[in-house]
Amino acid sequence: MEKYTLVVAGIMLLCIAAVFACGCTNPAKPPEPAVTPTPTQTPGAVYRFDQTNNNETFSIGLDSEIQLQLPGNPTTGYSWQLDITQGIVIENESFIPDDKSGTLAGSGGTYVWTMRAVQPGNQVISGVYARAWESNRTNPVTFTLTLNVGEVLTPPGVPSPVNVYTEADSGQTVNESRGDRFNVRLAENPTTGYGWNVTSSPGLELILDEYIPSYQSGQVVGSGGIHSFSFNAVDSGIQTLHGEYRRDWVMAGTIVFVNLEGGFYGIRGDDGRDYYPLAMDEQYRKDGLRVAFDYETVKDTATIQMWGTPVNLTFIETIETFDLSVIVT
């Protein structure tokens, strides 16, 4: 019996040793799979996409982080040239070689972009895999991903995020509660000289004015971005918000219809002066239209209108505007 007991004990010890040797008491964690991008992606998670998502469409939350991975081999002269709509910003881009040792000449790897969805609406990420000096290569390798960017996704029990308004909301009336914060995000490209100048009634307090470039890791020449304005609703009542997209150094004014001598159109400048253009295209003859303009004064000229300074317009364009009425309760 004693010998049998020793044999059994020995077998048990061997089994326990085998268990520890195999690491079964603390199994190694397998590599985490990529997060599957779905319309119900949990807040805080990263939306990961690769070549298998080519020509697909997904819904994601505003301000979500996006990671895109595409294979490539820069040693061949080919690289990915991405084109993104302004509602997506690239925060970082890198290349991860397949050969980490660096001893295999000509090995490929993976291009990785980290992005963020900063503008609601339909956003598109597209790319062409080509050599920079080949502009008309037939049948190039391409990639297209469409993202329907919606509201900010928040977990249960967390207060609702701030409302975000864009150009699509211009002319609308919205509702906010006193003490609430809301956000206005407008596409902008400072490299053109144009920028958004946003003003509001006293009941809206501007708390943050931020420009978000499309390429945050290094500005690409000619690329634009998003201008973000955050407001607090501090007073009840009907509040207003007005924005103009123009160049600061070009004079601005408002087209006015003057009901004198049969009626005519002039420009009431933001400098407080009135200007009477001797000629002005029909498209600008709209009472209340905001315009940017330049002119030459016409001297020694008398007009029957007897209004404003007679001028010849050397430049005129319609100013893009953004207007929002905010009912604060």
Secondary structure as GFF3:
##gff-version 3
##sequence-region A 1 329
A	DSSP	alpha_helix	2	22	.	.	.	ID=ss1
A	DSSP	beta_strand	47	49	.	.	.	ID=ss2
A	DSSP	three_ten_helix	51	53	.	.	.	ID=ss3
A	DSSP	beta_strand	56	61	.	.	.	ID=ss4
A	DSSP	beta_strand	65	72	.	.	.	ID=ss5
A	DSSP	three_ten_helix	74	76	.	.	.	ID=ss6
A	DSSP	beta_strand	78	84	.	.	.	ID=ss7
A	DSSP	beta_strand	88	97	.	.	.	ID=ss8
A	DSSP	beta_strand	109	117	.	.	.	ID=ss9
A	DSSP	beta_strand	121	131	.	.	.	ID=ss10
A	DSSP	beta_strand	141	150	.	.	.	ID=ss11
A	DSSP	beta_strand	163	165	.	.	.	ID=ss12
A	DSSP	three_ten_helix	167	169	.	.	.	ID=ss13
A	DSSP	beta_strand	172	176	.	.	.	ID=ss14
A	DSSP	beta_strand	181	188	.	.	.	ID=ss15
A	DSSP	three_ten_helix	190	192	.	.	.	ID=ss16
A	DSSP	beta_strand	195	200	.	.	.	ID=ss17
A	DSSP	beta_strand	204	213	.	.	.	ID=ss18
A	DSSP	beta_strand	225	233	.	.	.	ID=ss19
A	DSSP	beta_strand	237	246	.	.	.	ID=ss20
A	DSSP	beta_strand	252	258	.	.	.	ID=ss21
A	DSSP	beta_strand	264	269	.	.	.	ID=ss22
A	DSSP	beta_strand	274	277	.	.	.	ID=ss23
A	DSSP	three_ten_helix	282	284	.	.	.	ID=ss24
A	DSSP	beta_strand	290	297	.	.	.	ID=ss25
A	DSSP	beta_strand	309	318	.	.	.	ID=ss26
A	DSSP	beta_strand	320	328	.	.	.	ID=ss27
###
